[in-house]
Amino acid sequence: MNKIAYYITFFVGVITCLQFIPHAFMGFPAVLEHIAKGEIQEPAALGMQMIWLYSSVMMLLSGIWILFLAKPIKNGDTSARLQGLLLSFGLIAFGLASIYLTKELFNHLFFFMAEGILLLLAVTVFFRFKNNEK
């Protein structure tokens, strides 16, 4: 059994789901405020709203997906491990790209990279393959 991998994966899933709340309910009004002030120009305003809504929904769905992977990872499922590995790479890549673009190591998107590293640990260091004995 992969109890540690399970707990780490479950934790990352919960945190990702919880991040949806401020992103959607505090971030979107902030985007609308920037549009109203003219800081986001009219041609890009609608696109920015759609991008923000999409990223909010995808953040929630990613968290739910990670939660669904937690039990199969606990059971040593290789398909779930691969999915966790790909999700971790995506989170790490996003975090690194954010660091590169902002030129700040500890920006607010750094935590996505931290989640990716935790998920990577869960599906590599703490992962044990299930026995195929019958």
N, C-alpha and C positions, 0 to 999 in steps of 0.2 A: 504494500500500500504506500501511497505517496501523500501522507498526511501533511507534511510541510509544503509540498508543491500545491496541494489543495488549498490550504489556508492562504498561501501567498496569492494564488490565482483568484480566490474568492475575494480577498482584500482589494486587489487591483480592480476587479469587476465592480465592487461596491463603490470604490473611490471614483471610478470613471462614471458610473451612474449618477453619483452625487454631484460631480462637476457639471453635469447637465443643468442643474437647478440655477446656479448663479449665471451660467453662460446664457441660458434662455431667458430668465426672468429679470436679470439685472443688465446683462450685456446688450440684449436687443433694444431695450429702451435707451441705452446709451448711444447705440448706433442711430436711432431715430433722432436723438438730441443733436448729434453731430451733423446729421442731414439738415435739421431745422436751422442750425447755425450757419449752414453753408460750407462747413469744413469738408463735407463730402459733396462733390459737385453733382448736379442733377443727372447727367448721363450715367453716372455710376451708382446713383442712390438706390435704384430698384435692384440692380445686381447685387449690391452690398447687403440689402435686406434678404434677398433670396439665399445668398451665400451664408449669412449668419444663421438663418433658419435651418438650412441644410446641415451646417456643421453642428448645430444643437441637436438635431434629430440623430445624426450619425454618432455623436458622442454617446447619447443614451443607448442607441442600438449596439454600439461597440461594447459598452459596459454590460449590457444584457447578454451579448454573445460570449463575453469572457466568463460571466456567471454560469452560462450553460456548459462551458468547457471545463469548469472546475471539477465536477464529479468524474467525467471521463478521464481527466488528467490524474485524479486520485486513483482511478482503476488501472492506470498505465496504458491507456489507449494511445496508439501511435498517431492516429489521425488527429485527435485532439491536441497532441503534442505539436504536430506540424502546424496546426492552426494557431496555437499559442506562440509558436516560434515566429510565424509570419506577422502576427499582431505585435509581438514585442519588437521586431525589426522596424515595423511601421512607426510605432511610438518613439523608438530611439531615433530613427531618421528625422521625424518631425521635430523632436527636441533639439537635435543637433543643427538642423536647418534654422530653427528659431534663434539659437545661440549665434549662429553665423550671421544671420540677417540683422539682429539687434546689436551685435558686438558686445553683448553682456552675458556672462556665464550664468548668472542666477536671475534670469527674467521669469515672468510668471508662467511661461510655457515650459520651463525647465522640468516641472513636475511630470509632464508627459514622458520625458526621457527617463525620469526616475521610475515611473510605472513600467516602462518598457524594460528597464534593467531588472526590476523585480520579477516581471513575467518571464524574462529570459532565464533568470536563475531558477524559477519554478520548473521550466521545461527542459533544463539542462542539468544543472548541479543536483537539484533535489528530485529529479524524475527517475523513476525506476520502471522498466518495462514489465508488463504483466507476464506471468508465466502462462504458457500455452498448454500446460498440463491439463489433462481431462480426467 
